Amino acid sequence: MNFAENQYQSPIDVFAAQAAADERSDFITKTYLHLAGAIALFVVLEVALFQLNVAESLARMMLGYGNIGWLVVLGLFMIVSHIANNWALSAVNLPKQYMGLGLYVVAEAVIFVPLLFIAGTFDPGIIPTAAVTTLALFAVLTAVVFVTRKDFSFLRTVLVFGGFAALGLIVVALLFNFNLGPIFTYAMIALACGYILYYTSNVMLHYRTSQYVAASLALFAAVALLFWYIIQLFLSRRN
């Protein structure tokens, strides 16, 4: 999860809502091109990990330590996510912004390995079906924001508290070894959809025109969260 804020400002850029039409269009285009690039990099990394037979070893290693191991992985992922987001929000260092986006994509690729390994072993059809479902939902939610031009920034408080509540439940479930169940999965899918609405409206209105890398990272984080829980939903249905 990613809570990107527009705290870094440059004297030469403006918020997307205040920019000239061509400048705003250029910013939005760059944001979604970078998002597409991040998704493509994620796919390439996952394919490489599986083709090189690294994925199985990595998955078994991550799963072999049980719930405590996953707590460590989750903690490391949160630290890396925080660093990557700060780098992506750098207003004066474009290479550092790209380093942040790249670091976050790599972290997501690694943390997805066990889930993709389980899904691929159980039913290889789950992964492409989940990917298509995720992209379709993302397209619909994006269209909602672009067509209505509604400002979904009012969702921020709900998303922040929902994110922390979800994180707390995940930690408790790992510590006490119980299954959160399908209701939690549906709730997390709804939360991910909320993030997509929120960050998409931020792209339209609240990001500065120099923040296309940070904006693409925020959208990628939301798409990854949605993909994760849609895979889990399909797995639970097959079980």
Secondary structure, 3 states (H helix, E strand, C coil): CCCCCCCCCCCCCCEHHHCCHHHHHHHHHHHHHHHHHHHHHHHHHHHHHHHCCHHHHHHHHHHHCHHHHHHHHHHHHHHHHHHHHHHHCCCCCHHHHHHHHHHHHHHHHHHHHHHHHHHHHHCCCHHHHHHHHHHHHHHHHHHHHHHHCCCCHHHHHHHHHHHHHHHHHHHHHHHHCCCCHHHHHHHHHHHHHHHHHHHHHHHHHCCECCCHHHHHHHHHHHHHHHHHHHHHHHHHHHC
